[in-house]
Amino acid sequence: MSETDPTEGLPLPAALAARHLDLRYDLEADRLLLTARSDDAAIDFHLTRRLTRHLLSGILDLMMKTSDVVSRSSADHRTDVLLFEHASALEATSGPTQTPPAILSARAQAASMPVLARRVDVDLNSEGMKISIWGDTHGQAWIHLAREQGHQLIEMLLMKAREAEWDLAELSWMDRRGQYSRPQGTPLA
């Protein structure tokens, strides 16, 4: 006689179509806490150090492969060109958005544990990216980001990984962007 899963055969809940992502470091868990939120709901995800490393590496690799400007550059200068694109995207940011009060009160009432992100899928093209975050069995949330917002997500992840004092040495080339100066308003290409 075998035990059966009581949820087996039941339809999976629909993934949250997020409009915003919040990121902070959870010191107790030594994990990043990524909140995907729509206008009326939110899901907290724990991102491990390993998943964060793979996510950053994957997004940067995809950004490199899908950039027209990078593809026109010589192989020796592709990371530098991506750094210029990254810096340009960050200059255009309007700053962080505030979490709506409805989300804050829903978060306080829910008191549920964050979902451990098991997988993050990134589909990227020249216009933007779709990020799907998976829990144990199914996609829990997804968001579509413009390419510039993808660079903002990269920066958020890098900042929080530094705050957590995680060693992401293979991504240290992203910190070189402070060594370059580009006159204000100078186009990338």
C-alpha angles and dihedrals in degrees: 000000000000130000116241130211109251090215093052111121094016117121115261116246116258116261116254112256097220125204097184139030124208121191131194137154118255103210096190094054095033088227137113114254111217116189116199109196139180123190093280109019142041139192124200117216128191112221115200123217091253094050091046091051092050093043093052093045092047096048092047091049091049091046089053093049096047101044115105091202093051092048090055091053127089116261091251093059103039096100090048091051091049089051090054090050089049093050091047092051091050092050089057095054119119093208132254121322121231121248109249115246091241090061092047092052092044089051091051092050096045096059090179125148117257115262113248106238106231098178139007119200119201122194110187135181134158093281099049148295141274114216118197119190118204129202124193099308113001147017107287100182142358137189135187115222130188113237091259090053088051088059089050089053090050090052092048091051092047092048093049092045088054090047088052089049091234114165107235095162094159088064096048090108087074089065091061092079089093088065093066127073122196120184112252111270095013107142120235094235 
